[in-house]
Amino acid sequence: MNKEMLELELVPTLSQCIQTVAKKRHEETVRRLLTSEKNNRRLLETAALLKNFLETADFKKLRAESEALLTEGRKVKFVLRFDSGNLTFDMLRD
């Protein structure tokens, strides 16, 4: 991973869909930012990446695809990337 690119992994389960996992991670990141004594660039970038994902992803489609695999007993993870201001993500399956 180069210095300008931020990458996060989110792992949904049958009890927590990808949207819920992303929301919880965003809330945790914002909480850490608010309680941090110093300006943490990495936390700011993580919060921005998650916010962008939450605002733009088609969660109905992502839930349908990931939950179909999870019900088969397969593992799923989403890899989010923020590179030079652009959000990309992939759903990886075992």
Rosetta blueprint (number, residue, H / E / L):
1 M L
2 N L
3 K L
4 E L
5 M E
6 L E
7 E E
8 L E
9 E E
10 L E
11 V L
12 P L
13 T L
14 L L
15 S L
16 Q L
17 C L
18 I H
19 Q H
20 T H
21 V H
22 A H
23 K H
24 K H
25 R H
26 H H
27 E H
28 E H
29 T H
30 V H
31 R H
32 R H
33 L H
34 L H
35 T H
36 S L
37 E L
38 K L
39 N L
40 N L
41 R H
42 R H
43 L H
44 L H
45 E H
46 T H
47 A H
48 A H
49 L H
50 L H
51 K H
52 N H
53 F H
54 L H
55 E H
56 T H
57 A L
58 D L
59 F H
60 K H
61 K H
62 L H
63 R H
64 A H
65 E H
66 S H
67 E H
68 A H
69 L H
70 L H
71 T H
72 E L
73 G L
74 R L
75 K L
76 V E
77 K E
78 F E
79 V E
80 L E
81 R E
82 F E
83 D E
84 S L
85 G L
86 N E
87 L E
88 T E
89 F E
90 D E
91 M E
92 L E
93 R E
94 D L
